[in-house]
Amino acid sequence: MRSGVLSPKLIQRRGFAALLSVVLFLSALTGTQAAGASRHILGLHLVHTTISAQQATSSQLPDGYMIVPARNGNDGNYLVAIRPFLSNADFVDISAGFDEATNAPAIYFRLSPEATKLFAEITRNNIGNAFAIVVDGTVISAPIVVTEIAGGSGIITGSFGIEDVKDLVARMTAAKTD
């Protein structure tokens, strides 16, 4: 079995054989950053389970949710919880590398012990649901949870080039220290 893939389509815990699909969002909170500010924001947000961003746009936005655009405009928008369940301080390490299985550019991350426990609980309680990784107000990945993720580390892969990965790692690392 392979180890270590986290992508818009697939997430696999490093060091574990379980293949996962998880939506991770690194997200900026609406209204928390002044225009042109240098502060970067990283967060993992639950995705609404019953209505889409498009449906919310044409009706009323549910309390506690916001609409966040996808990294590339072709993927549309996501309806995510305003409050992230993990944020900047929960990440203890973020680095660029390559997925061992595909040699594609990838972002490796490791969570704090407290965040590892919370991430395991959130994933255990949200199997079949999405959550999102949003960096500076843009969703960079949106998979579906298929099993609990208890290891506290992973790899984010997707339709990223090496320059995309370097840029995202720089922004995520800046967010971690802001």
C-alpha positions in Angstrom: 0.0 0.0 0.0 1.1 3.6 -0.7 1.5 6.3 1.9 1.0 10.0 1.9 -1.5 11.6 -0.5 -3.9 14.5 0.3 -5.5 16.1 -2.8 -8.7 17.7 -4.0 -9.6 14.1 -5.0 -7.7 11.9 -2.6 -6.1 12.2 0.8 -4.0 9.4 2.3 -2.4 9.7 5.7 1.3 9.5 5.7 2.5 6.3 7.2 -0.9 4.7 6.9 -2.3 2.5 4.1 -5.9 3.9 4.3 -6.8 5.9 1.2 -8.9 8.9 2.0 -10.9 11.5 0.1 -11.2 14.6 2.3 -12.1 18.2 1.5 -9.6 20.5 3.2 -9.9 24.1 3.0 -7.4 26.7 3.9 -9.6 29.7 4.2 -9.6 33.4 5.0 -12.4 34.5 7.2 -14.7 37.1 5.7 -14.0 40.5 7.1 -11.0 39.6 9.2 -8.4 41.1 6.8 -8.2 44.6 5.5 -7.8 45.0 1.8 -4.1 45.0 0.9 -3.1 43.7 4.3 -0.1 41.3 4.4 -1.5 38.9 6.9 -2.1 35.4 5.5 -4.9 33.2 6.8 -5.1 29.4 6.7 -8.0 27.4 7.9 -9.9 24.1 7.6 -13.7 24.6 7.3 -16.6 22.2 7.1 -18.6 22.4 3.9 -22.4 22.7 4.2 -24.0 19.3 3.8 -27.4 20.1 2.3 -27.1 23.1 0.0 -24.5 24.3 -2.5 -23.0 27.8 -2.7 -25.0 28.3 -5.9 -28.3 27.5 -4.0 -27.3 29.7 -1.1 -26.6 32.6 -3.5 -30.1 32.4 -4.9 -31.8 32.0 -1.5 -30.6 33.0 1.9 -27.1 32.3 3.2 -27.4 29.9 6.2 -26.3 31.3 9.5 -22.7 30.6 10.3 -21.7 30.0 6.6 -19.9 32.0 3.9 -19.2 31.5 0.2 -15.6 31.0 -0.8 -14.3 30.8 -4.4 -12.2 27.9 -5.7 -8.5 28.4 -6.5 -9.2 28.1 -10.2 -12.4 29.8 -11.2 -13.7 26.8 -13.1 -14.5 24.9 -9.9 -17.0 27.5 -8.8 -17.6 28.4 -5.1 -18.0 26.5 -1.9 -20.4 27.1 1.1 -18.3 26.7 4.2 -18.5 27.3 7.9 -17.3 30.8 8.8 -15.4 29.5 11.8 -12.5 27.1 10.9 -12.1 24.0 13.0 -8.3 24.3 12.5 -6.3 27.4 11.7 -2.8 28.9 11.4 -1.5 27.9 14.8 -2.6 24.3 14.5 0.0 23.6 11.8 3.5 22.8 13.2 5.1 22.1 9.8 4.3 22.9 6.2 6.7 22.2 3.4 6.9 21.6 -0.4 7.8 18.2 -1.9 6.7 15.6 -4.3 4.1 12.9 -3.9 6.0 9.6 -3.7 3.4 7.7 -5.7 3.0 10.1 -8.7 6.0 12.5 -8.4 3.6 15.4 -8.6 4.3 18.6 -6.7 2.8 18.4 -3.2 2.4 20.2 0.1 3.3 18.3 3.2 1.8 19.3 6.6 1.9 18.2 10.2 -0.5 19.2 12.9 0.0 19.9 16.6 -1.0 17.1 19.1 -4.2 19.0 20.0 -5.1 19.6 16.4 -4.4 16.0 15.6 -7.0 14.9 18.1 -9.6 17.4 16.8 -8.9 16.5 13.2 -9.4 12.8 14.0 -12.7 13.6 15.8 -14.0 15.9 13.0 -13.1 13.4 10.3 -14.6 10.5 12.3 -17.9 12.5 12.7 -18.1 13.7 9.1 -17.5 10.6 7.0 -19.2 11.1 3.7 -19.1 14.9 4.0 -16.7 17.5 2.6 -14.4 20.0 4.2 -12.3 22.5 2.6 -8.7 24.0 2.7 -8.7 27.7 2.1 -5.7 29.9 1.9 -6.2 33.7 1.8 -9.9 33.3 1.0 -9.5 30.8 -1.8 -10.4 27.1 -1.6 -7.3 25.1 -2.8 -8.8 21.6 -2.2 -12.2 20.1 -1.6 -12.3 16.3 -1.0 -14.8 14.0 0.8 -14.0 12.3 4.1 -14.1 8.5 3.7 -12.5 7.5 7.0 -11.1 9.0 10.2 -7.7 10.7 9.8 -5.9 10.1 13.0 -2.2 10.5 12.0 -2.0 14.3 12.2 -0.1 14.7 8.9 -0.7 14.5 5.2 0.1 15.6 1.7 -2.0 18.1 -0.3 -1.8 17.3 -4.1 -3.9 18.4 -7.0 -3.6 20.3 -10.2 -0.6 22.2 -8.8 2.6 23.0 -10.7 5.8 23.4 -8.7 5.5 27.2 -8.7 1.9 26.9 -7.3 3.2 24.6 -4.5 6.0 27.0 -3.7 3.7 30.0 -3.6 1.1 28.1 -1.5 3.7 26.9 1.0 5.1 30.4 1.3 1.6 31.7 2.0 0.7 28.9 4.4 4.0 29.3 6.3 3.5 33.0 6.5 -0.1 32.4 7.8 1.3 30.0 10.4 3.6 32.7 11.8 1.3 35.7 11.5 
